[in-house]
Amino acid sequence: MGRGRLAKPIYESLPALYVAGGTLMMALSYHNRDTDWSGPCGVLGVVGWVAGLAIWMHRRDYRATSADYLRRGKPVSGVEEPRG
């Protein structure tokens, strides 16, 4: 593992952890509506959800487009490329 990198299982679970943390913060905000920290907990909950979903969507799009780019240069099986 290189310096400054996370282990793959931890890296892959980050979006789910952000969403779970956001859900917990929103639940705390809802159940403790009469406290001063209810508002900040709700805001942090929404931020956790947005961050988790944004990271998940960014990774999904990157993986889809990088797979497309890798396939572009390869010949179709059974068909020879023209030589010129």
Secondary structure, DSSP 8 states (H G I E B T S, - for coil): --TT---HHHHHHHHHHHHHHHHHHHHHHHHTTTSTTHHHHHHHHHHHHHHHHHHHHHHHHHHHHHHHHHHHTS--TT------
